[in-house]
Amino acid sequence: MSESLTQRLDYLETRVAFQEHALEQMSEELAQQQRVIEKLRHQVDLLIQKVRENAGSPVASQAEETPPPHY
């Protein structure tokens, strides 16, 4: 092979190696972010459940109601 062809091949092989490495890093980061998102979704679901459990009725009970003004 000629010198320039060998250099071009080396250059392309180096670029492919760097791209593969970058793709692996991005894939790992994406997987980590997905785990964080799932954890946050779970926490939000728990918070929603707790709010629903602790939320009372918007209407006061009969004992808490004040009598009408004509009483």
WOWOSUL-V866263 format. One record per pair of residues at least 6 apart in sequence whose ideal C-beta (glycine too) atoms are under 8 Angstrom apart, sorted by the first residue. I is the first residue (numbers start at 0). J is the second residue. Records with the same first field share a line. If there is no record, write none. Layout:
I=J + J
//
This chain:
0=8
//
